[in-house]
Amino acid sequence: MQKNDIIRVQVTDLSHDGLGVVRHEGKVFFVDNALPNEEIDMRILKLAKNISYGKVERWISQSPYRQEDVALAYLRTGIADLGHLAYDQQLLFKAEQVRKSLSKIAGLKESLVLDTLGMEQPLAYRNKAQVPVRRVNGQLETGFFRKQSHDLIPLSDYYIQHPEIDQLINTTRDLLRRLDLKPYDEEAHTGLIRHILVRRGHYSGQLMLVLVTTRPKIFRIEQLIEHLTKSFPNLVSIIQNINDQKTNVILGKAFRTLYGSPTISDQLLGNHYEISAQSFYQVNTPMAEKLYQTAIEFADLTPSDVVIDAYSGIGTIGLSFAKHVKAVYGVEVVKQAVEDAKANAKRNGISNAHYQIGPAEKVMSQWLKDGLVADVIIVDPPRKGLTESFIETSSQMGAKKIVYISCNPATMARDIKYYHQLGYQLIKSQPVDLFPQTHHVECVALLVKV
Ligand SMILES: C[S@@+](CC[C@H](N)C(=O)[O-])C[C@H]1O[C@@H](n2cnc3c(N)ncnc32)[C@H](O)[C@@H]1O
């Protein structure tokens, strides 16, 4: 076997990031756009000791679970990396990812993984978009970067975003062209407009547009604002973010409100929230509500419970149940988010939710020293999961239940393994599909002290 050889093989599995897996003569190949049970002629792209890569030259047989909508399947190359797989199979794939992680990483022989909660209409769900602005064939374009590249593929229908978000992006693109504003050129580090971000309140319908620019001055900005606000009466916020760095990070540090309010408002499980351009806010509102509801059900709260909401963001989880418990203690590292959480508590008439800024692991050990006793600890960390010190401190607090919300089954399984050693048992886990058409898996797990 050598590079560029074409071999006939069977695809046996899907990797965690949605690539077809082929096992051949002791090697494991990852193949884009290949589904389990497909027979393919595969060209070898890269041959290495551990991980090799191949490419489909020709299908001998195709999976019956291949997505029939060709345009959606095409988005596999960028924003929807499972767009080529039928939705019911995506849901099975996600539960399987959780099962595999719990068995391989946490060593659990029996892990109760429930069926993934999915969407009835798994399209047009995103309440947020961030699209690059570049020049393609001499023209300013918006679209998506092809996977693992910075090649912009122009696009007008993004399928997984709310259609009004697509309309606002396309209208802004047309205006930027007409006003002759220059798109960013990454290589030369020249041009003005780098990215367009849009947020839309699921219930309120309010829109926010963020223009990420390399410099403060935007020529003819008044015309842009006038046109956009006339075309979109629910556009209540236009923000500029300045990012002059040579970096892949989308947002810079400086924000400026160009029009209207610095935030949009929306609802989640009946509470009102103000959301700013940089706040963490789940991108799929109805499924975020299902996720939080599941976490609340798992926690089985009583009026005398003291609950820690760790990695609390703008407070959306804790504030959803604060009125039904004795007290909520939230911890979050981003200052703006903590201020937002406090304001959100006030806005919703909640006085028993307290927020502390700082790294969760440090604040938890301070709370432990201060004698805080928690009945339930809810954690919702970023992809890297918890630290060992957080796990140790939380178990020393004597909580009867830990409810773990995770966007990465691998780190969740690693952390559950440690909780096991400290006397907690996994009771069940519930995958919830917040990101249809992509490989991303969100999950809630319940751990109980034994
Ligand atoms: C997955 S988000 C969850 C936010 C919130 N629970 C929600 O559902 O909207 C993770 C949050 O953890 C915060 N974070 C990241 N590292 C942290 C740390 N070491 N300590 C506390 N918060 C942290 C992030 O700023 C982010 O708001």
Ligand as a Chemical Component Dictionary entry (heavy atoms), coordinates in Angstrom:
data_LIG
# 
_chem_comp.id                   LIG 
_chem_comp.type                 NON-POLYMER 
_chem_comp.pdbx_formal_charge   0 
_chem_comp.three_letter_code    LIG 
# 
loop_
_chem_comp_atom.comp_id 
_chem_comp_atom.atom_id 
_chem_comp_atom.alt_atom_id 
_chem_comp_atom.type_symbol 
_chem_comp_atom.charge 
_chem_comp_atom.model_Cartn_x 
_chem_comp_atom.model_Cartn_y 
_chem_comp_atom.model_Cartn_z 
_chem_comp_atom.pdbx_ordinal 
LIG C1  C1  C 0  -20.882 25.840 27.928 1  
LIG S1  S1  S 1  -20.937 27.483 28.571 2  
LIG C2  C2  C 0  -22.327 27.396 29.634 3  
LIG C3  C3  C 0  -22.964 28.687 30.008 4  
LIG C4  C4  C 0  -24.342 28.620 30.642 5  
LIG N1  N1  N 0  -24.437 27.574 31.638 6  
LIG C5  C5  C 0  -25.410 28.466 29.570 7  
LIG O1  O1  O 0  -26.014 27.398 29.465 8  
LIG O2  O2  O -1 -25.657 29.410 28.822 9  
LIG C6  C6  C 0  -19.532 27.476 29.615 10 
LIG C7  C7  C 0  -19.317 28.746 30.415 11 
LIG O3  O3  O 0  -18.176 28.543 31.256 12 
LIG C8  C8  C 0  -17.430 29.749 31.350 13 
LIG N2  N2  N 0  -16.087 29.348 31.799 14 
LIG C9  C9  C 0  -15.038 28.871 31.067 15 
LIG N3  N3  N 0  -14.019 28.529 31.861 16 
LIG C10 C10 C 0  -14.406 28.791 33.137 17 
LIG C11 C11 C 0  -13.785 28.638 34.411 18 
LIG N4  N4  N 0  -12.547 28.139 34.536 19 
LIG N5  N5  N 0  -14.483 28.993 35.514 20 
LIG C12 C12 C 0  -15.751 29.490 35.414 21 
LIG N6  N6  N 0  -16.379 29.668 34.224 22 
LIG C13 C13 C 0  -15.727 29.317 33.102 23 
LIG C14 C14 C 0  -17.562 30.335 29.946 24 
LIG O4  O4  O 0  -17.310 31.729 29.975 25 
LIG C15 C15 C 0  -19.017 29.993 29.595 26 
LIG O5  O5  O 0  -19.885 31.020 29.994 27 
# 
loop_
_chem_comp_bond.comp_id 
_chem_comp_bond.atom_id_1 
_chem_comp_bond.atom_id_2 
_chem_comp_bond.value_order 
_chem_comp_bond.pdbx_ordinal 
LIG C1  S1  SING 1  
LIG S1  C2  SING 2  
LIG S1  C6  SING 3  
LIG C2  C3  SING 4  
LIG C3  C4  SING 5  
LIG C4  N1  SING 6  
LIG C4  C5  SING 7  
LIG C5  O1  DOUB 8  
LIG C5  O2  SING 9  
LIG C6  C7  SING 10 
LIG C7  O3  SING 11 
LIG C7  C15 SING 12 
LIG O3  C8  SING 13 
LIG C8  N2  SING 14 
LIG C8  C14 SING 15 
LIG N2  C9  SING 16 
LIG N2  C13 SING 17 
LIG C9  N3  DOUB 18 
LIG N3  C10 SING 19 
LIG C10 C11 SING 20 
LIG C10 C13 DOUB 21 
LIG C11 N4  SING 22 
LIG C11 N5  DOUB 23 
LIG N5  C12 SING 24 
LIG C12 N6  DOUB 25 
LIG N6  C13 SING 26 
LIG C14 O4  SING 27 
LIG C14 C15 SING 28 
LIG C15 O5  SING 29 
# 
